[in-house]
C-alpha cells in the first residue's frame, strides 16, 4: 500500500522541479541541537558539521500513531538518499512520562528500524528552538543550513520527496534517481482509512479526557469502583471495576476491570502498559461482545487474547469491509495497568 501508487505524473513533475530551488521560501537558519539530552545512532550533530548536506529533521515520539504511519517513508528516504547527501535527524520529544525512559526509547528505536541519527529531546529544548507544536513535524534544510520546507502531520509524501530531490540536486548530487519510493507498511504503519474514520484520538487521564460517561471531578486521583451498564454514545467510553483516573492515565487497581469504547473506524489502538517494569498483563478484546475473529489487530489473536508487557501503542482491532458503529471492550486479568490514549485509523 502506498500513497504514491500512481507515480507517472509525480515522476514527470520531479524531473521538472529537480534543482529548481528559487521558488522555495527561506524559513530561517537550521537551529542547533545543543539542547538535546542525548543522541542515538550517532555522535552529537551540529548545523556546522552538517553543512554541505541536506537535512531532514523529524519530530516524533514512539507511541504516536500519526508518526508511526509516516515511518515507512522516513526509513525509505534515509536508505535511498543518505549516500546522495541527505541526513535524516529524528528528534524524539516524549509525550508520556514513560517515553522519557532512555531504555524504552533505545529499545523502540531499534525495534522500529530507526537507523538514522536520533536526538533525544527529554526537556523539549530542541522542540522549543524549532518553535514546534506537532507530532509528527518535518523540516527540510538545504546544504547551506537554511530551512526551506516544512510539513506537519501525515501525508504529502510525494511532495516532500520532491523537495528532498530539489535540495539534493541544488547541493550538487548527480545521477539522482527521481522515481519516488514505494513502501509496504504493516500493522500500525498502515495509513488510516480516512473515509470511514469518525472517532478522534481520546485521552483517558483527566488532564485531557473527553467522552468518559462516568467522569466526575470528585473521583479524580481516587480508587473508585465503577459499575457496568451505562449506555455509550458514539465516541463515549467507560470503565468497569476498580480504577483510579489520574491526570495522565486510567490505572487499574484490581483484576477483572475493563474499558469499553463506542467507535466508528477501521482500526482501534490503545497506548497502555504495566506499571511495574517487566510485568506482563494478559487481556482480552471483544468487539460488540464477541471475539474479533478476522477483525483482530496485530497485537491480539482471533480470540481477542493478548499480553501487554511494555508501555506502547497496541493495535486491538483492524476491520475490513463496511465500517459501522461498534463497541470495543478490553478486559484485564491483572491489576497495575495504565491506559493512556485511544487512537483510530
C-alpha positions in Angstrom: 0.0 0.0 0.0 1.4 3.4 -0.9 0.2 7.0 -1.2 2.4 7.2 -4.3 0.8 4.4 -6.2 0.1 6.5 -9.3 3.7 7.7 -9.9 3.6 8.8 -13.5 2.6 12.5 -13.0 4.7 12.8 -9.9 7.8 11.4 -11.7 7.4 13.9 -14.5 7.0 16.8 -12.1 10.0 15.6 -10.1 12.2 15.7 -13.2 10.9 19.2 -14.0 11.4 20.6 -10.4 14.7 18.9 -9.6 17.3 21.6 -9.0 14.9 24.5 -9.1 15.0 26.0 -5.6 14.4 29.6 -6.5 10.7 29.4 -5.6 11.3 27.8 -2.1 10.9 30.1 0.9 13.7 30.8 3.3 12.4 30.0 6.7 15.4 30.9 8.7 18.5 29.0 9.9 18.6 25.4 10.9 18.5 25.6 14.8 21.3 23.9 16.7 20.7 20.6 18.5 22.6 21.8 21.5 19.7 21.3 23.9 19.3 17.6 23.1 19.7 15.5 26.2 21.4 12.6 24.3 21.9 11.0 20.9 21.3 7.6 19.4 22.9 6.1 16.3 25.5 8.9 16.1 27.8 11.3 17.8 26.2 14.7 18.5 25.4 16.6 15.3 25.6 20.4 14.7 24.4 22.6 11.9 28.1 23.4 11.2 29.0 19.8 10.9 26.1 19.1 8.6 27.0 22.0 6.2 27.0 20.7 2.7 24.3 18.1 3.4 20.5 18.4 3.1 19.0 17.8 6.5 15.5 16.4 7.2 14.5 17.0 10.8 11.6 14.8 12.0 9.9 15.3 15.4 8.5 12.1 16.8 7.6 10.1 19.9 7.4 6.4 19.7 3.8 5.8 20.7 2.3 8.4 18.3 0.3 6.5 15.7 0.3 9.5 13.3 4.1 9.4 13.3 4.2 5.6 13.0 2.3 5.9 9.8 5.0 8.2 8.4 7.9 6.0 9.4 8.0 3.8 6.3 8.7 6.9 4.2 11.4 8.1 6.6 13.2 4.8 6.5 12.9 4.6 2.8 14.2 8.2 2.3 17.2 7.5 4.6 18.1 4.4 2.8 17.7 5.9 -0.7 19.3 9.3 -0.3 21.9 9.1 2.5 24.7 8.4 0.1 23.5 11.3 -2.1 23.8 13.8 0.7 20.7 13.6 2.9 20.9 13.3 6.7 17.7 12.4 8.5 17.7 13.5 12.1 14.8 12.2 14.2 14.1 14.3 17.3 12.4 12.2 19.9 10.4 14.5 22.1 8.3 12.5 24.6 4.6 12.9 25.2 4.0 10.5 28.1 6.2 10.0 31.2 7.4 6.5 30.2 8.8 8.0 26.9 11.4 9.8 29.0 12.9 6.5 30.0 16.0 6.1 27.9 15.9 2.3 27.9 12.4 2.4 26.4 13.5 4.9 23.7 16.5 2.8 22.8 14.5 -0.4 22.6 11.7 1.0 20.5 14.2 2.9 18.2 15.8 -0.5 17.4 12.6 -2.4 17.2 11.1 0.1 14.7 14.1 0.0 12.5 15.1 3.7 13.0 18.7 3.5 11.8 19.2 7.2 11.2 20.5 9.7 13.9 18.2 10.4 16.8 18.4 13.5 19.1 16.8 12.7 22.4 14.8 15.7 23.5 13.6 14.9 27.0 13.5 18.5 28.1 11.8 19.9 24.9 14.8 22.1 24.2 15.1 21.2 20.5 11.3 21.4 20.2 11.4 24.9 21.6 14.3 26.0 19.4 12.3 25.0 16.3 9.1 26.6 17.8 7.5 23.2 17.0 4.0 22.2 18.2 3.3 18.9 16.5 4.0 15.2 16.3 4.9 14.4 13.6 6.6 17.5 12.2 9.1 17.6 9.4 11.6 20.3 8.4 14.0 20.4 5.5 17.2 22.4 5.4 19.3 23.0 2.3 23.1 22.4 2.2 23.8 25.9 3.4 21.7 25.4 6.6 18.6 27.3 5.6 15.2 25.9 6.3 13.3 25.7 3.0 10.3 23.4 3.6 8.1 22.0 6.4 5.1 19.7 6.8 3.0 18.9 9.9 1.1 15.7 10.3 0.7 12.8 7.9 0.6 12.8 4.1 2.3 14.9 1.4 4.9 12.2 0.9 5.3 12.7 -2.8 5.7 16.5 -2.4 8.2 16.0 0.5 10.3 13.6 -1.5 10.4 16.0 -4.5 11.6 18.7 -2.1 14.4 16.4 -0.9 15.3 15.8 -4.6 15.3 19.5 -5.4 17.6 20.4 -2.5 20.0 17.5 -3.2 20.3 18.4 -6.8 20.9 22.0 -5.9 23.6 20.8 -3.5 25.4 19.0 -6.4 24.0 15.5 -6.3 24.4 13.8 -9.7 22.5 11.0 -11.4 19.8 11.1 -8.7 17.1 8.5 -9.2 13.9 10.7 -9.4 11.5 7.8 -9.1 9.6 8.1 -5.8 10.0 5.5 -3.2 7.4 2.7 -2.8 6.7 1.5 0.7 4.9 -1.6 2.1 3.6 -0.7 5.6 2.4 -3.2 8.0 0.4 -3.1 11.3 0.3 0.3 12.9 2.3 1.8 9.9 -0.6 1.3 7.5 -2.3 4.6 6.6 -5.7 5.3 8.2 -8.9 4.7 6.3 -9.8 8.4 6.4 -13.1 7.9 4.5 -14.5 5.8 7.4 -12.8 7.4 10.3 -15.4 9.0 12.7 -13.6 8.6 16.1 -10.9 11.0 17.4 -7.8 10.5 19.5 -9.1 10.2 23.0 -7.1 10.5 26.3 -8.2 8.6 29.4 -6.4 10.7 32.0 -8.5 13.6 33.4 -5.9 16.2 32.2 -7.1 15.8 28.6 -10.0 13.3 28.8 -13.2 13.6 26.8 -16.1 11.2 26.3 -15.9 9.5 29.7 -19.5 8.8 30.7 -18.7 8.2 34.3 -16.4 11.1 34.8 -16.7 13.2 37.9 -14.1 15.6 39.3 -14.6 14.4 42.9 -13.3 11.0 41.8 -10.0 12.2 40.3 -6.9 10.5 41.8 -9.0 8.2 43.9 -9.5 4.4 43.7 -13.2 4.0 42.6 -15.4 1.0 41.8 -17.1 1.8 38.5 -20.3 -0.1 37.8 -21.2 -1.6 34.4 -24.4 -0.8 32.5 -24.1 2.8 31.2 -25.1 3.2 27.6 -22.3 4.5 25.4 -22.9 7.2 22.8 -20.6 7.3 19.8 -17.1 8.2 20.9 -18.1 7.7 24.6 -16.2 5.3 26.9 -16.5 3.9 30.3 -14.7 1.9 33.0 -15.9 -1.2 34.9 -14.2 -2.4 38.1 -11.8 -0.6 40.4 -9.8 2.1 38.7 -8.0 5.4 39.5 -8.5 8.1 36.9 -5.2 10.0 37.3 -4.2 13.1 35.4 -2.3 11.3 32.6 -3.9 7.8 32.6 -6.5 5.5 33.9 -4.9 3.0 36.3 -6.4 -0.5 37.0 -6.4 -1.2 40.8 -8.0 -4.7 40.8 -8.0 -7.7 38.4 -11.0 -8.1 36.2 -11.5 -4.4 35.3 -12.5 -3.4 31.8 -12.6 -0.4 29.4 -15.3 -0.1 26.7 -15.3 2.5 23.8 -18.0 3.1 21.2 -16.2 3.9 18.0 -16.5 4.2 14.2 -13.2 3.4 12.5 -11.4 0.6 10.7 -8.7 0.4 13.4 -8.6 0.7 17.2 -5.3 1.2 19.0 -4.6 1.9 22.7 -1.5 3.3 24.4 -1.1 1.3 27.6 1.4 -0.7 29.7 2.1 -2.3 33.0 3.2 0.0 35.9 5.8 -2.4 37.3 8.7 -2.7 34.8 8.9 -6.1 33.2 5.4 -7.2 34.2 3.1 -8.9 31.8 -0.7 -8.4 31.9 -3.0 -10.7 29.9 -6.0 -9.1 28.4 -8.9 -9.9 26.1 -10.5 -7.8 23.4 -14.2 -8.1 22.5 -15.9 -6.5 19.5 -19.6 -6.0 20.2 -19.4 -8.5 23.0 -17.7 -11.2 20.8 -14.2 -12.3 19.9 -13.0 -10.2 17.0 -12.1 -13.1 14.7 -10.7 -11.8 11.4 -11.1 -8.2 12.7 -8.3 -8.7 15.3 -5.4 -6.3 15.4 -1.7 -7.2 15.2 -1.3 -7.4 19.0 -4.2 -9.8 19.7 -5.3 -13.1 18.2 -8.6 -14.1 16.6 -10.0 -14.9 20.1 -9.0 -11.4 21.2 -6.3 -12.5 23.6 -3.1 -10.6 24.0 -0.5 -9.7 26.6 0.9 -6.2 27.3 4.4 -6.3 28.6 5.7 -2.8 27.8 4.3 0.7 27.6 3.5 1.2 23.9 0.8 1.6 21.3 -1.0 -1.7 20.7 -3.3 -2.4 17.8 -6.5 -4.1 19.0 -8.9 -4.1 16.0 -8.4 -3.9 12.2 -11.6 -4.4 10.3 -12.2 -5.0 6.6 -15.3 -4.3 4.5 -18.0 -1.9 5.5 -17.4 0.0 8.7 -20.2 0.7 11.2 -20.6 1.9 14.8 -19.3 -0.7 17.2 -18.1 -1.2 20.8 -14.7 -2.5 21.7 -14.1 -3.8 25.2 -10.8 -4.7 26.9 -10.9 -7.0 30.0 -7.7 -7.3 32.1 -6.7 -10.4 34.1 -4.3 -8.5 36.4 -4.1 -5.0 38.0 -1.3 -2.4 37.8 -2.2 -1.5 34.2 -2.1 2.1 32.9 -4.2 3.1 29.9 -3.4 6.4 28.3 -5.0 7.1 25.0 -7.2 5.5 22.3 -6.3 6.2 18.7 -8.1 5.1 15.5 -7.3 4.6 11.8 
